[in-house]
Amino acid sequence: MIGGFARRFLFRQASDQEAPNADPGLCGQMGEVVSAHFDEAFYAVRYWDVKGDLLEHFMTDGWRRDNDPAPWFSTSFYLQNNPDVAAAGLNPFYHYLEHGREEGRPIAPAEAISNDRSWELEIIRTKIDEKFYAEQLGSRGIEPAGHDLALHYWREGVLLGLDPTPEFSTSHYLTVHDDVARAGVNPFAHYLARGKAEGRSVGDNRTARREEPQSGVSYDRHVMEVEFDREYYLAAYPDVANAGVDPFEHFITTGWREGRNPNLSFSVSDYLDFYPDVAIAGINPFLHYLVAGKSEGRLPRHELGFRYEVIKSLEPLDKRVDRARRNAVGRKASSSARFGKALQGAKRLETKGLYLSVSHDDFTQNLGGVQLVLTREATAVDRMGFDHLHLFPAAPLQIAEVEVSDPLLGLLLNGKRLGFFRASDVERELGTISPKVRSLPFAIHSLLGHNAEALISIFKACGCKSGWYWIHDYSSACAGYTLLRNDVEFCGGPPSSSTACSICVYGEFRAQQMAAHQLLFHDLDLTVVAPSESALEVWKASLDVGAPAIVHHHIQLSVAPNKRGRSDHTSERVAPLRVAYLGQPVTHKGWPAFRDLAMRFSKDPRYEFHHLGKGRQPGVPVTFTEVAVGRDDPDAMVRTIHELDIDVAIIWSLWPETFCIAAVEALRAGAAILTYKDSGNVAAIVRRTGFGSVLDSEAALASLFESGEIIEHSSTWRPSSVIAEFSNMTADLIEGMAE
Amino acid sequence: MKVLCFSSFTFGYLNRARVMFASVKRYHPDWHCVALITDEPPAGFAWRADEAFDEVLFSVELGIPDWRQWLFKHDIVEVCTAVKGPYAHYACSLGYDALVYLDPDTCLFSPLDPILAALESSDICLTPHQLEPDGTRQAIIDNEITSLKTGIYNLGFLAIRTSGEGRRMAHWWSQRLVSFCYDDIPNGLFVDQRWCDHVPSFFERVAILRDPGLNVASWNLSHREVTIDQQGRALVNGSPLRFWHFTKLGNVGDTMTRRYAKTNFQVYELWSWYRKQVEMATSPSIPKGYWAFGHFQNSKPIPKSARELYRHRADLQRAFYDPFASGSGSFEEWLHREGILASEDDRVAA
């Protein structure tokens, strides 16, 4: 028999090389006999750390370690009670199946608890919430022998239906995961060792302990109501909120038929799309999922990734531009005399000079990275004693204005709104005063919404010959200013004739956008200014105008010497790791990646997810803290990150950020950064400073959290004493000229 | 190499054909493009001034004997695939070196140089549906078993030399398609496609093209990864994407694409673009689902069962010379009289 086994084993080795797809368990007589009775699912759960072919493991190694092949067969019992089998070194399970059964040899079920499973006790000990467990015992009047609560849970608590932590429901776990129940392993130990990694649900004590539904309330309603997210529904469907109806009632009567979702995790349209049998049955797909679909392995929403959604809802650029134009209708032009009068009143034009700047919006009204740095610039310019005229389009557009040759411009004079004026009027008035004006080099922060020819005329009328063109984004290279092809992937600014440009929603506008900027560079004497080396590198690869270029950082970062490592404000808090997203929840800044991460690990006690900024997203399992960074409180974000003791900021920009103030805020506040490989200056800062990691994919990000490596790394990645020196933008450059 | 490129379709697929031929002209401006149409223009339809194809040939001009009877026996897919053989055979004598057939729902993304290279040493080029075995049960059923039923090679693409084995194949194929181009999987027939399972056995100098950039579709996406590099090139498993087969534009195509593309989002970018291109190429004067040969004379749809009946019954073929006719003494009247055509239960032919 041994020889037969050896022959089978050699045969399998050979056959593995010849026919790698051959099932090794079926080769040979022994394998055939055993495989018919070997309980693979039981073995997989009970001996969760076994890799590879499970039957082969049992046959070669497992039985020698007293592993049991099925719930009804104890390997150690059989060997202890059949010494002849043990002495012969035979596989006891094979012996029983082939001979022992007929001979009536006794067997016993697989061991319930044994010292070999003491690893379970060790792992329970690390995570049990002793206070919570003790309260349960107290409320049931149970007096455990000794003080070892983990031992109590391991030996008795499971049988009593007690829970080791508030988040883990023993009864739920054993009910839903009946393979674990059959395998006879401790459910909490299984979850910690294996189940969490497999994404198994742990229920929730609130759910498990919920009272039986009132009579008259159906089971179906109850099942759905438990998982329904009212807040999410009302926020996602404002028409329902406005109607004042109960959101759950709405969902179960008409909402699901209209494709409305009950929570962020479940998509009615995806489920009906992917499972036509459910659609044909005409039942509420959410109900189907909860009572049947989930245990069948059906998915609650597609797992095609957030980029699929972005592509699905891509709006053609011309529609967006039309909408922007329509929104700007109603802005009226003021008379040019009014502008002329304001210029007359500006006292410093002749003595100190007039500084002209251009951007895509009124920076005094909007709050964003570019607007904040323009505010600093304006303040510095004022301090230097210049008069400052800022031009912005009345109709903010995502592209340069090519259709309207004499557009309406908004003007700020020394930070005060003068009104809207025709570009031609602005040109004329500036032309009138220009002989008296000391013109300074100007700054073009953005051409978006501006007509290039009109601007050029304005500068020339003013006697402004040269200036700077700032790269805050890549709008000079493409109508897609983030250089995200179809808003999903950094394209690198490839040739316009490429497939990428052909299939990109911005492709057909690229030529006109580049032409408008090339005109600027041709007719004006411009020096390109990039706020980071990485921005300049990306820009040069996507648009080559041959202009001189410099780098002038918005913020210079440095680390105080000898102060690397864990921030001095960090408590001895070990868990949970605090992970945050900073700012507006928008796709190109990586919000969906953060959201998906938070949803995946929402029940993981190792992590706590936060969203700091604006635009709270209901239904997402994160703690939201509103942060309004403004002129009056520019350090609000830094302060909040610090107060909340955030360990890690996820700055998952999909596009090559030209600067990214949020990254600096994170570092100043002592948080490490996890960022995406295409995030431009964020990745550059992380690589240069070592305060975090640059990752290739969302899968790599999830893996760091899955394995828990992020916890270990964050303590070395978190910065301390990062010093930030803010630039004054063009004011610095003007000052530099004087020197 | 002088190449004639043709496609076979009806006016309902003209939008897709426009996108396909425009892509052919972009990369092969010298190819002569022929639209082989088995249809009649709908009322009010006018050709655009800038159609991407060079020539339109209505398949009635192929001279297939008993044209209307023959046509009646086939549904829309069967007939559009059947005429490919006779046209290919005919086109072998037009003075071109090679013929390339492309389905109207394909689209080029880079030059078809690997095909031209293959035609230097081979006379017939085919692309199999799959190039490697699948792993999961679902994929085996969706892909491998479907190919066993519908043909190993996808005849949305074919390239042949107009002489030698290519010409011989076109002749053989033409004969078979005139007689046996039906969707009858239980009897081993699937239109033009299954016939080509014979090609590597019957003919020499056959190249089975394994370039992953050729004929990419949902049925082989399980083994093909699409990327777009920073030079803007679409790549499939690292090789340039040559042409994509946007089969079953709509829910079914989307389902199969999603099932196998999964998170390969670049696939969805290509589909999103294609959908818009087809929309822009659609003539509003062509009604949805239009086909001149889908109805009896009285505009009632012809059910598939009626076509199949006529196909197999020589007596009916003799009795009803024009099976499309309506009114007294017509095949349609006979179908009603025999209770084969009920008024409400008719199914429109495919």
Chai-1 contact restraints between the chains, C-beta under 6 A:
chainA,res_idxA,chainB,res_idxB,connection_type,confidence,min_distance_angstrom,max_distance_angstrom,comment,restraint_id
A,L304,B,T263,contact,1.0,0.0,6.0,A-B,restraint_1
A,G305,B,T263,contact,1.0,0.0,6.0,A-B,restraint_2
A,R307,B,F265,contact,1.0,0.0,6.0,A-B,restraint_3
A,Y308,B,F265,contact,1.0,0.0,6.0,A-B,restraint_4
A,Y308,B,Y268,contact,1.0,0.0,6.0,A-B,restraint_5
A,I311,B,Y268,contact,1.0,0.0,6.0,A-B,restraint_6
A,I311,B,E269,contact,1.0,0.0,6.0,A-B,restraint_7
A,I311,B,S272,contact,1.0,0.0,6.0,A-B,restraint_8
A,N486,B,E269,contact,1.0,0.0,6.0,A-B,restraint_9
A,V488,B,F265,contact,1.0,0.0,6.0,A-B,restraint_10
A,G492,B,Q230,contact,1.0,0.0,6.0,A-B,restraint_11
A,P494,B,Q231,contact,1.0,0.0,6.0,A-B,restraint_12
A,P494,B,G232,contact,1.0,0.0,6.0,A-B,restraint_13
A,P495,B,G232,contact,1.0,0.0,6.0,A-B,restraint_14
A,S498,B,G232,contact,1.0,0.0,6.0,A-B,restraint_15
A,T499,B,F109,contact,1.0,0.0,6.0,A-B,restraint_16
A,T499,B,G232,contact,1.0,0.0,6.0,A-B,restraint_17
A,T499,B,A234,contact,1.0,0.0,6.0,A-B,restraint_18
A,A500,B,I228,contact,1.0,0.0,6.0,A-B,restraint_19
A,A500,B,G232,contact,1.0,0.0,6.0,A-B,restraint_20
A,C501,B,G232,contact,1.0,0.0,6.0,A-B,restraint_21
A,I503,B,E269,contact,1.0,0.0,6.0,A-B,restraint_22
A,I503,B,W273,contact,1.0,0.0,6.0,A-B,restraint_23
